[in-house]
Amino acid sequence: MKTTLDLPDDLLIAAKALAAQRKTTLKAMVEHALRREIAPQEKLAPDSPYEVGPFGILSLKKRTDGPTAEQIQHLIAHQHDEEDARIISIAKGNA
């Protein structure tokens, strides 16, 4: 099917130059770019770290399995408890 695209001059010039460097045609480049833009959502594996955003742009999935703020605060507050208990035990001669 034929269609007409109205492109800015600078974009058309850059695209034609790139097509020549790649030894391909402008038509092939446009087709490839459109297929690439349409395909990501169809090709992503369920366990992929990427997701397709609202405009079809790939981005990293937001992680929800990380620690909560409360868990991090608990770890910070108690990070030396085990080591402190071991030092006290050694000091008391219970090594």
N, CA, C and O atoms as a GROMACS GRO file, in nm:
protein
  380
    1MET      N    1   0.085  -0.117   0.000
    1MET     CA    2   0.000   0.000   0.000
    1MET      C    3   0.089   0.124   0.000
    1MET      O    4   0.191   0.127   0.069
    2LYS      N    5   0.053   0.221  -0.074
    2LYS     CA    6   0.131   0.344  -0.080
    2LYS      C    7   0.070   0.448   0.011
    2LYS      O    8  -0.052   0.454   0.029
    3THR      N    9   0.158   0.530   0.067
    3THR     CA   10   0.113   0.642   0.149
    3THR      C   11   0.213   0.755   0.134
    3THR      O   12   0.324   0.734   0.085
    4THR      N   13   0.176   0.872   0.174
    4THR     CA   14   0.263   0.988   0.166
    4THR      C   15   0.295   1.034   0.308
    4THR      O   16   0.206   1.047   0.392
    5LEU      N   17   0.423   1.060   0.332
    5LEU     CA   18   0.467   1.111   0.462
    5LEU      C   19   0.523   1.251   0.442
    5LEU      O   20   0.597   1.276   0.346
    6ASP      N   21   0.488   1.342   0.529
    6ASP     CA   22   0.542   1.477   0.526
    6ASP      C   23   0.646   1.486   0.637
    6ASP      O   24   0.610   1.497   0.754
    7LEU      N   25   0.773   1.482   0.601
    7LEU     CA   26   0.882   1.481   0.699
    7LEU      C   27   0.960   1.612   0.693
    7LEU      O   28   0.970   1.674   0.586
    8PRO      N   29   1.014   1.656   0.806
    8PRO     CA   30   1.103   1.773   0.803
    8PRO      C   31   1.224   1.743   0.715
    8PRO      O   32   1.273   1.630   0.711
    9ASP      N   33   1.272   1.845   0.645
    9ASP     CA   34   1.384   1.827   0.552
    9ASP      C   35   1.506   1.765   0.619
    9ASP      O   36   1.567   1.674   0.564
   10ASP      N   37   1.542   1.814   0.739
   10ASP     CA   38   1.661   1.763   0.806
   10ASP      C   39   1.648   1.615   0.841
   10ASP      O   40   1.745   1.540   0.833
   11LEU      N   41   1.527   1.572   0.880
   11LEU     CA   42   1.505   1.430   0.912
   11LEU      C   43   1.515   1.345   0.787
   11LEU      O   44   1.575   1.238   0.789
   12LEU      N   45   1.456   1.391   0.678
   12LEU     CA   46   1.462   1.315   0.553
   12LEU      C   47   1.605   1.302   0.503
   12LEU      O   48   1.646   1.195   0.458
   13ILE      N   49   1.681   1.410   0.511
   13ILE     CA   50   1.821   1.406   0.465
   13ILE      C   51   1.902   1.308   0.551
   13ILE      O   52   1.978   1.228   0.498
   14ALA      N   53   1.885   1.316   0.683
   14ALA     CA   54   1.958   1.225   0.773
   14ALA      C   55   1.917   1.080   0.748
   14ALA      O   56   2.001   0.991   0.749
   15ALA      N   57   1.788   1.056   0.727
   15ALA     CA   58   1.740   0.920   0.704
   15ALA      C   59   1.794   0.864   0.574
   15ALA      O   60   1.836   0.748   0.568
   16LYS      N   61   1.794   0.945   0.468
   16LYS     CA   62   1.848   0.898   0.339
   16LYS      C   63   1.998   0.870   0.349
   16LYS      O   64   2.048   0.773   0.293
   17ALA      N   65   2.070   0.956   0.422
   17ALA     CA   66   2.214   0.935   0.438
   17ALA      C   67   2.241   0.806   0.515
   17ALA      O   68   2.330   0.729   0.479
   18LEU      N   69   2.164   0.782   0.620
   18LEU     CA   70   2.180   0.659   0.698
   18LEU      C   71   2.144   0.537   0.615
   18LEU      O   72   2.212   0.434   0.623
   19ALA      N   73   2.040   0.546   0.536
   19ALA     CA   74   2.002   0.434   0.449
   19ALA      C   75   2.115   0.402   0.352
   19ALA      O   76   2.145   0.286   0.328
   20ALA      N   77   2.176   0.506   0.296
   20ALA     CA   78   2.288   0.484   0.203
   20ALA      C   79   2.405   0.418   0.274
   20ALA      O   80   2.467   0.326   0.219
   21GLN      N   81   2.437   0.463   0.396
   21GLN     CA   82   2.546   0.401   0.473
   21GLN      C   83   2.518   0.254   0.500
   21GLN      O   84   2.609   0.171   0.495
   22ARG      N   85   2.393   0.223   0.528
   22ARG     CA   86   2.355   0.085   0.559
   22ARG      C   87   2.326   0.002   0.434
   22ARG      O   88   2.292  -0.116   0.444
   23LYS      N   89   2.340   0.064   0.318
   23LYS     CA   90   2.314  -0.003   0.191
   23LYS      C   91   2.173  -0.061   0.188
   23LYS      O   92   2.152  -0.178   0.155
   24THR      N   93   2.078   0.024   0.223
   24THR     CA   94   1.937  -0.014   0.221
   24THR      C   95   1.858   0.103   0.166
   24THR      O   96   1.916   0.203   0.124
   25THR      N   97   1.728   0.092   0.166
   25THR     CA   98   1.643   0.198   0.114
   25THR      C   99   1.572   0.271   0.227
   25THR      O  100   1.560   0.220   0.338
   26LEU      N  101   1.526   0.391   0.197
   26LEU     CA  102   1.448   0.466   0.294
   26LEU      C  103   1.320   0.391   0.328
   26LEU      O  104   1.278   0.389   0.443
   27LYS      N  105   1.258   0.331   0.228
   27LYS     CA  106   1.137   0.252   0.250
   27LYS      C  107   1.163   0.140   0.350
   27LYS      O  108   1.084   0.118   0.442
   28ALA      N  109   1.274   0.068   0.334
   28ALA     CA  110   1.308  -0.042   0.424
   28ALA      C  111   1.332   0.009   0.566
   28ALA      O  112   1.292  -0.055   0.663
   29MET      N  113   1.397   0.125   0.578
   29MET     CA  114   1.421   0.181   0.711
   29MET      C  115   1.291   0.222   0.779
   29MET      O  116   1.274   0.196   0.898
   30VAL      N  117   1.201   0.285   0.706
   30VAL     CA  118   1.072   0.325   0.764
   30VAL      C  119   0.994   0.202   0.806
   30VAL      O  120   0.935   0.200   0.915
   31GLU      N  121   0.992   0.100   0.721
   31GLU     CA  122   0.921  -0.024   0.755
   31GLU      C  123   0.980  -0.088   0.880
   31GLU      O  124   0.906  -0.130   0.969
   32HIS      N  125   1.113  -0.095   0.888
   32HIS     CA  126   1.179  -0.153   1.004
   32HIS      C  127   1.147  -0.074   1.132
   32HIS      O  128   1.120  -0.132   1.236
   33ALA      N  129   1.151   0.059   1.122
   33ALA     CA  130   1.124   0.144   1.238
   33ALA      C  131   0.979   0.125   1.286
   33ALA      O  132   0.954   0.117   1.406
   34LEU      N  133   0.886   0.118   1.193
   34LEU     CA  134   0.747   0.098   1.232
   34LEU      C  135   0.726  -0.039   1.296
   34LEU      O  136   0.656  -0.051   1.397
   35ARG      N  137   0.787  -0.142   1.239
   35ARG     CA  138   0.775  -0.276   1.296
   35ARG      C  139   0.835  -0.281   1.437
   35ARG      O  140   0.781  -0.345   1.527
   36ARG      N  141   0.949  -0.213   1.454
   36ARG     CA  142   1.014  -0.210   1.585
   36ARG      C  143   0.926  -0.140   1.688
   36ARG      O  144   0.920  -0.183   1.803
   37GLU      N  145   0.860  -0.034   1.649
   37GLU     CA  146   0.773   0.040   1.740
   37GLU      C  147   0.648  -0.038   1.776
   37GLU      O  148   0.598  -0.027   1.888
   38ILE      N  149   0.598  -0.117   1.684
   38ILE     CA  150   0.476  -0.193   1.707
   38ILE      C  151   0.504  -0.322   1.783
   38ILE      O  152   0.422  -0.365   1.864
   39ALA      N  153   0.618  -0.385   1.758
   39ALA     CA  154   0.647  -0.519   1.807
   39ALA      C  155   0.681  -0.533   1.955
   39ALA      O  156   0.651  -0.640   2.009
   40PRO      N  157   0.739  -0.438   2.026
   40PRO     CA  158   0.787  -0.467   2.161
   40PRO      C  159   0.683  -0.532   2.252
   40PRO      O  160   0.715  -0.626   2.325
   41GLN      N  161   0.562  -0.484   2.249
   41GLN     CA  162   0.460  -0.537   2.338
   41GLN      C  163   0.432  -0.684   2.307
   41GLN      O  164   0.405  -0.762   2.398
   42GLU      N  165   0.440  -0.722   2.182
   42GLU     CA  166   0.412  -0.859   2.142
   42GLU      C  167   0.528  -0.953   2.174
   42GLU      O  168   0.506  -1.072   2.197
   43LYS      N  169   0.651  -0.903   2.176
   43LYS     CA  170   0.769  -0.988   2.189
   43LYS      C  171   0.822  -1.002   2.331
   43LYS      O  172   0.912  -1.083   2.354
   44LEU      N  173   0.772  -0.927   2.426
   44LEU     CA  174   0.825  -0.932   2.561
   44LEU      C  175   0.785  -1.062   2.631
   44LEU      O  176   0.668  -1.100   2.630
   45ALA      N  177   0.882  -1.128   2.691
   45ALA     CA  178   0.853  -1.247   2.770
   45ALA      C  179   0.788  -1.204   2.901
   45ALA      O  180   0.813  -1.093   2.949
   46PRO      N  181   0.706  -1.289   2.960
   46PRO     CA  182   0.639  -1.252   3.086
   46PRO      C  183   0.735  -1.215   3.198
   46PRO      O  184   0.703  -1.132   3.283
   47ASP      N  185   0.854  -1.277   3.199
   47ASP     CA  186   0.950  -1.249   3.305
   47ASP      C  187   1.052  -1.142   3.266
   47ASP      O  188   1.154  -1.125   3.334
   48SER      N  189   1.026  -1.072   3.157
   48SER     CA  190   1.115  -0.966   3.111
   48SER      C  191   1.121  -0.853   3.214
   48SER      O  192   1.019  -0.820   3.275
   49PRO      N  193   1.238  -0.793   3.233
   49PRO     CA  194   1.248  -0.680   3.327
   49PRO      C  195   1.190  -0.552   3.267
   49PRO      O  196   1.189  -0.448   3.334
   50TYR      N  197   1.143  -0.558   3.142
   50TYR     CA  198   1.091  -0.440   3.074
   50TYR      C  199   0.940  -0.446   3.062
   50TYR      O  200   0.879  -0.553   3.065
   51GLU      N  201   0.881  -0.328   3.047
   51GLU     CA  202   0.739  -0.317   3.018
   51GLU      C  203   0.722  -0.210   2.911
   51GLU      O  204   0.809  -0.125   2.892
   52VAL      N  205   0.608  -0.215   2.843
   52VAL     CA  206   0.580  -0.117   2.740
   52VAL      C  207   0.493  -0.007   2.802
   52VAL      O  208   0.385  -0.034   2.856
   53GLY      N  209   0.542   0.114   2.795
   53GLY     CA  210   0.470   0.226   2.854
   53GLY      C  211   0.350   0.267   2.770
   53GLY      O  212   0.322   0.206   2.667
   54PRO      N  213   0.279   0.372   2.813
   54PRO     CA  214   0.157   0.414   2.745
   54PRO      C  215   0.179   0.462   2.602
   54PRO      O  216   0.085   0.460   2.521
   55PHE      N  217   0.299   0.505   2.569
   55PHE     CA  218   0.328   0.551   2.433
   55PHE      C  219   0.407   0.448   2.354
   55PHE      O  220   0.462   0.479   2.248
   56GLY      N  221   0.413   0.324   2.404
   56GLY     CA  222   0.483   0.217   2.334
   56GLY      C  223   0.633   0.218   2.356
   56GLY      O  224   0.705   0.152   2.282
   57ILE      N  225   0.681   0.291   2.455
   57ILE     CA  226   0.824   0.302   2.481
   57ILE      C  227   0.861   0.200   2.590
   57ILE      O  228   0.793   0.190   2.692
   58LEU      N  229   0.968   0.126   2.565
   58LEU     CA  230   1.014   0.028   2.664
   58LEU      C  231   1.075   0.098   2.783
   58LEU      O  232   1.147   0.197   2.768
   59SER      N  233   1.047   0.046   2.902
   59SER     CA  234   1.109   0.097   3.024
   59SER      C  235   1.121  -0.018   3.122
   59SER      O  236   1.055  -0.121   3.107
   60LEU      N  237   1.206   0.000   3.223
   60LEU     CA  238   1.221  -0.102   3.326
   60LEU      C  239   1.093  -0.110   3.408
   60LEU      O  240   1.032  -0.008   3.440
   61LYS      N  241   1.052  -0.232   3.442
   61LYS     CA  242   0.934  -0.251   3.526
   61LYS      C  243   0.962  -0.194   3.664
   61LYS      O  244   1.075  -0.198   3.713
   62LYS      N  245   0.859  -0.141   3.724
   62LYS     CA  246   0.871  -0.094   3.862
   62LYS      C  247   0.869  -0.215   3.953
   62LYS      O  248   0.782  -0.302   3.941
   63ARG      N  249   0.966  -0.221   4.042
   63ARG     CA  250   0.974  -0.336   4.133
   63ARG      C  251   0.887  -0.312   4.254
   63ARG      O  252   0.890  -0.204   4.314
   64THR      N  253   0.811  -0.413   4.290
   64THR     CA  254   0.727  -0.404   4.409
   64THR      C  255   0.768  -0.505   4.514
   64THR      O  256   0.708  -0.512   4.622
   65ASP      N  257   0.870  -0.584   4.483
   65ASP     CA  258   0.911  -0.690   4.576
   65ASP      C  259   1.028  -0.648   4.666
   65ASP      O  260   1.086  -0.732   4.734
   66GLY      N  261   1.062  -0.521   4.667
   66GLY     CA  262   1.173  -0.473   4.749
   66GLY      C  263   1.132  -0.454   4.893
   66GLY      O  264   1.013  -0.464   4.926
   67PRO      N  265   1.228  -0.425   4.980
   67PRO     CA  266   1.196  -0.405   5.122
   67PRO      C  267   1.116  -0.276   5.143
   67PRO      O  268   1.128  -0.180   5.067
   68THR      N  269   1.036  -0.276   5.246
   68THR     CA  270   0.960  -0.157   5.281
   68THR      C  271   1.049  -0.062   5.361
   68THR      O  272   1.157  -0.100   5.406
   69ALA      N  273   1.004   0.060   5.377
   69ALA     CA  274   1.079   0.158   5.456
   69ALA      C  275   1.094   0.111   5.600
   69ALA      O  276   1.198   0.132   5.662
   70GLU      N  277   0.991   0.047   5.654
   70GLU     CA  278   0.997  -0.004   5.791
   70GLU      C  279   1.102  -0.114   5.805
   70GLU      O  280   1.176  -0.119   5.903
   71GLN      N  281   1.109  -0.202   5.705
   71GLN     CA  282   1.209  -0.309   5.709
   71GLN      C  283   1.350  -0.252   5.702
   71GLN      O  284   1.440  -0.300   5.772
   72ILE      N  285   1.370  -0.151   5.622
   72ILE     CA  286   1.503  -0.088   5.611
   72ILE      C  287   1.540  -0.021   5.743
   72ILE      O  288   1.654  -0.033   5.788
   73GLN      N  289   1.446   0.049   5.804
   73GLN     CA  290   1.472   0.114   5.933
   73GLN      C  291   1.507   0.010   6.039
   73GLN      O  292   1.596   0.033   6.121
   74HIS      N  293   1.438  -0.103   6.039
   74HIS     CA  294   1.467  -0.210   6.135
   74HIS      C  295   1.609  -0.265   6.113
   74HIS      O  296   1.683  -0.286   6.209
   75LEU      N  297   1.646  -0.287   5.988
   75LEU     CA  298   1.781  -0.336   5.958
   75LEU      C  299   1.888  -0.238   6.004
   75LEU      O  300   1.990  -0.278   6.059
   76ILE      N  301   1.865  -0.109   5.980
   76ILE     CA  302   1.961  -0.007   6.023
   76ILE      C  303   1.973  -0.006   6.174
   76ILE      O  304   2.084   0.000   6.229
   77ALA      N  305   1.859  -0.011   6.242
   77ALA     CA  306   1.860  -0.004   6.389
   77ALA      C  307   1.925  -0.126   6.451
   77ALA      O  308   1.982  -0.116   6.560
   78HIS      N  309   1.918  -0.240   6.388
   78HIS     CA  310   1.967  -0.364   6.448
   78HIS      C  311   2.085  -0.427   6.374
   78HIS      O  312   2.113  -0.545   6.391
   79GLN      N  313   2.152  -0.348   6.291
   79GLN     CA  314   2.260  -0.403   6.209
   79GLN      C  315   2.378  -0.456   6.290
   79GLN      O  316   2.452  -0.542   6.242
   80HIS      N  317   2.399  -0.407   6.411
   80HIS     CA  318   2.514  -0.448   6.490
   80HIS      C  319   2.478  -0.538   6.608
   80HIS      O  320   2.566  -0.576   6.685
   81ASP      N  321   2.350  -0.572   6.623
   81ASP     CA  322   2.306  -0.651   6.739
   81ASP      C  323   2.383  -0.782   6.753
   81ASP      O  324   2.432  -0.814   6.861
   82GLU      N  325   2.393  -0.859   6.647
   82GLU     CA  326   2.459  -0.990   6.653
   82GLU      C  327   2.608  -0.974   6.684
   82GLU      O  328   2.664  -1.048   6.765
   83GLU      N  329   2.672  -0.878   6.619
   83GLU     CA  330   2.815  -0.855   6.643
   83GLU      C  331   2.839  -0.806   6.786
   83GLU      O  332   2.934  -0.849   6.851
   84ASP      N  333   2.752  -0.716   6.835
   84ASP     CA  334   2.765  -0.667   6.973
   84ASP      C  335   2.750  -0.781   7.074
   84ASP      O  336   2.825  -0.788   7.171
   85ALA      N  337   2.655  -0.870   7.051
   85ALA     CA  338   2.634  -0.984   7.141
   85ALA      C  339   2.757  -1.075   7.141
   85ALA      O  340   2.794  -1.127   7.246
   86ARG      N  341   2.819  -1.094   7.026
   86ARG     CA  342   2.939  -1.179   7.018
   86ARG      C  343   3.055  -1.114   7.094
   86ARG      O  344   3.129  -1.184   7.164
   87ILE      N  345   3.072  -0.982   7.081
   87ILE     CA  346   3.180  -0.911   7.150
   87ILE      C  347   3.159  -0.918   7.301
   87ILE      O  348   3.254  -0.941   7.377
   88ILE      N  349   3.035  -0.898   7.345
   88ILE     CA  350   3.005  -0.906   7.489
   88ILE      C  351   3.033  -1.046   7.541
   88ILE      O  352   3.086  -1.064   7.650
   89SER      N  353   2.998  -1.146   7.462
   89SER     CA  354   3.023  -1.286   7.502
   89SER      C  355   3.173  -1.312   7.516
   89SER      O  356   3.216  -1.379   7.610
   90ILE      N  357   3.252  -1.259   7.423
   90ILE     CA  358   3.399  -1.278   7.430
   90ILE      C  359   3.454  -1.205   7.551
   90ILE      O  360   3.541  -1.257   7.620
   91ALA      N  361   3.404  -1.085   7.578
   91ALA     CA  362   3.451  -1.005   7.691
   91ALA      C  363   3.421  -1.074   7.824
   91ALA      O  364   3.496  -1.059   7.920
   92LYS      N  365   3.311  -1.148   7.828
   92LYS     CA  366   3.274  -1.218   7.950
   92LYS      C  367   3.346  -1.352   7.961
   92LYS      O  368   3.333  -1.422   8.061
   93GLY      N  369   3.422  -1.387   7.860
   93GLY     CA  370   3.498  -1.512   7.863
   93GLY      C  371   3.416  -1.633   7.818
   93GLY      O  372   3.452  -1.747   7.848
   94ASN      N  373   3.310  -1.609   7.747
   94ASN     CA  374   3.225  -1.717   7.697
   94ASN      C  375   3.250  -1.749   7.552
   94ASN      O  376   3.159  -1.793   7.482
   95ALA      N  377   3.370  -1.727   7.504
   95ALA     CA  378   3.402  -1.747   7.362
   95ALA      C  379   3.381  -1.887   7.330
   95ALA      O  380   3.401  -1.928   7.216
   0.00000   0.00000   0.00000
